[in-house]
Amino acid sequence: MREVVKHLSEVNELDELKLAKPFLKWAGGKTQLLTSLQCYIPNSFVKYIEPFIGGGAFFFSLNHPNSIIADLNEELIITYGQVKDNVYSLIDILENYENNEESYYKIRALSTSKLSECERAARIIYLNKTCFNGLFRVNKKGEFNVPYGKRIGTFLNRENLIRASKYMEHTEILNLDYKETLKRFAQKGDFIFLDPPYQPIGGFSDFKRYTIDYFGENEQIELASLFKELVNMGCYVILTNSDVPFIVDLYKDFQIEIVETKRMISSNANTRLGKDIIVLGGL
Ligand SMILES: C[S@@+](CC[C@H](N)C(=O)[O-])C[C@H]1O[C@@H](n2cnc3c(N)ncnc32)[C@H](O)[C@@H]1O
């Protein structure tokens, strides 16, 4: 515990200078698009809402005190909640984990129904940092099934977890479908970032494995119609997706920027170039 207190005082001293970074690497992470996205942040807005939070790269870079973040993935949302409310106990658990193959498979095999929320969060952070390629992927039963990554170095960044905890002090964190989040909370003057599972390019996608719920063409159509509603309500809305004709057509009434990105191909570390679109509504 003394260790943590030391780190907390360090964070207090550094707080103004350094922002918290995402504490999980997530498929579809927005780090590459950050510079482009940051050009469209409105000068002023009431609250920030990100209903498909994933790794939250844009949320952390925004440094806004009043936000609502949500996702359908329960393990992910429990992890955000524990980082926010219980960061010292979480760090204590992580400090007892070791980065080796035997520990990895033991922790991976733990049944989440028998764990406390804090243990579940520690397990997700540990697996995310030590697994192969660092991507959260589950099988059809919703079980985390990525092999050990044989990565050297530490999986625990105490200082960043404490920073993230402080940053999220006034953030509301919800395990909800995006429609429900927006229906309950979106109001005129809010800034909303929509980063849904992308429409696959050329028929193959790893993205449907984010959650056990599939995000297909009908869901994309439904999302586009909600996008329009939000803009008509007076919200500032940014949406990202892949640059495919079906998606571009759904947003043809709005300003669309095209950005080149590197994408990781699902099961190996190779990359290929792809194009993302950024759709702007009310901005
Ligand atoms: C593209 S990822 C988000 C990437 C993230 N913004 C980042 O920077 O890392 C999409 C997220 O949407 C979530 N998701 C999928 N369907 C959803 C739904 N119907 N409602 C809310 N979240 C959903 C997935 O669990 C996943 O975390």
The ligand as a MOL file (V3000), in Angstrom:
LIG
                    3D

  0  0  0     0  0            999 V3000
M  V30 BEGIN CTAB
M  V30 COUNTS 27 29 0 0 0
M  V30 BEGIN ATOM
M  V30 1 C -14.7680 0.0440 -32.4140 0
M  V30 2 S -14.9030 -0.5280 -30.7730 0 CHG=1
M  V30 3 C -14.6180 0.9630 -29.9860 0
M  V30 4 C -13.1840 1.4030 -30.0770 0
M  V30 5 C -12.8450 2.5170 -29.0850 0
M  V30 6 N -13.5380 3.7470 -29.3110 0
M  V30 7 C -11.3430 2.7350 -28.9380 0
M  V30 8 O -10.8570 3.8240 -29.1670 0
M  V30 9 O -10.6560 1.7770 -28.5940 0 CHG=-1
M  V30 10 C -16.6040 -0.8730 -30.6280 0
M  V30 11 C -17.1360 -1.1480 -29.2280 0
M  V30 12 O -18.5600 -1.2120 -29.3170 0
M  V30 13 C -19.0480 -2.1650 -28.3870 0
M  V30 14 N -20.3990 -2.5310 -28.8290 0
M  V30 15 C -20.7900 -3.3780 -29.8150 0
M  V30 16 N -22.1210 -3.3510 -29.9710 0
M  V30 17 C -22.5990 -2.4450 -29.0660 0
M  V30 18 C -23.9040 -1.9450 -28.7540 0
M  V30 19 N -24.9920 -2.3780 -29.3870 0
M  V30 20 N -24.0100 -1.0060 -27.7840 0
M  V30 21 C -22.9070 -0.5700 -27.1130 0
M  V30 22 N -21.6500 -1.0100 -27.3690 0
M  V30 23 C -21.5050 -1.9330 -28.3310 0
M  V30 24 C -18.0260 -3.2660 -28.3910 0
M  V30 25 O -18.0570 -3.9710 -27.1680 0
M  V30 26 C -16.7060 -2.4720 -28.5940 0
M  V30 27 O -16.0990 -2.1990 -27.3630 0
M  V30 END ATOM
M  V30 BEGIN BOND
M  V30 1 1 1 2
M  V30 2 1 2 3
M  V30 3 1 2 10
M  V30 4 1 3 4
M  V30 5 1 4 5
M  V30 6 1 5 6
M  V30 7 1 5 7
M  V30 8 2 7 8
M  V30 9 1 7 9
M  V30 10 1 10 11
M  V30 11 1 11 12
M  V30 12 1 11 26
M  V30 13 1 12 13
M  V30 14 1 13 14
M  V30 15 1 13 24
M  V30 16 1 14 15
M  V30 17 1 14 23
M  V30 18 2 15 16
M  V30 19 1 16 17
M  V30 20 1 17 18
M  V30 21 2 17 23
M  V30 22 1 18 19
M  V30 23 2 18 20
M  V30 24 1 20 21
M  V30 25 2 21 22
M  V30 26 1 22 23
M  V30 27 1 24 25
M  V30 28 1 24 26
M  V30 29 1 26 27
M  V30 END BOND
M  V30 END CTAB
M  END
